[in-house]
Amino acid sequence: MSDMTNTVAAAPAAQTADDMDAMHEAGVKKFLANIGKNPGFWGTSLPFTTESGTKVFNLTASEVKWQVNEGNVADAVAYNGMVPGPMIRVTEGDNVRINVTNKLKESHAVHWHGLKIVNAMDGVPFLTQPPIKPGATFTYEFKVNNSGSHMYHSHHNSAQQTSRGLLGAFIVDPKDKKSEPAFDSDYVLVLNDVLGGFTLNGRGFPETQPILAKLNERIRIRYMNEGNVIHPMHLHGLEQQVIARDGWPLPQPFYCDTITVAPGERWDVIVTAHTAGAWAFHCHILTHAEAPMGMFGMVTAVVVT
Ligand SMILES: [Cu+2]
């Protein structure tokens, strides 16, 4: 029990209150010491080139070792070596071309989850395209017709491929930015419950990163569930204003402190950092977040200064 791992464990039979507290404290201290040490945590935008007005992206699927926590290195599959894969970020109305190279030992295909696109580019083997064989490259090309927070992921052997890391955010900014509420900062939070346990953006507490905010900053959080079970995400002290579901703006935004994100769903919220402090932020299925040896898995914080 000396290491924090990302799985639920029973308390050791002879654990005293002090023993338990020491393990809990060690996890929180490690989390605080890790701040800023995992700069890719909140997502890296995939660079692109522009050819005749089309934005061109390259994705390569391959096997990687992915460290979820210290001592918890998972056999993953990933786009461009990262879990989640790099964020694709474009603007409504853009034309995109995405070259997908398959370096896996099995076939592959990519589905653009939430996008309104032509059927032939939808990424479902034998329904809309042949599978991308090992070693092959398939080029997806389409116009991006709807804005919002979307995803891309494998649609071939997906309970394995997607759950084990072939997933990423596909963010489409609206042509008219005034069509959505103003915000100062923007975070994607991908939920998963397969690869290496319960994770936020591919990492489990204490190797998750907090959102660092200034007082009264308006923080946009884009939740995406790429796992197989629901995750009610609860933020202490700061209410969440829910503004969109699955990329569609809500006709009437609403407030809550816990937003349940089901597999495949995206929910966009805005949090106004109106009170200073370190606010816990975690999945409220408690077996996804805390065990006798301390917090683990789907736990992070919003730190307001
Ligand atoms: Cu959960």
Boltz pocket constraint, residues with backbone or C-beta under 6 A from the ligand:
constraints:
  - pocket:
      binder: B
      contacts: [[A, 198], [A, 230], [A, 231], [A, 232], [A, 283], [A, 284], [A, 285], [A, 288], [A, 298]]
      max_distance: 6.0
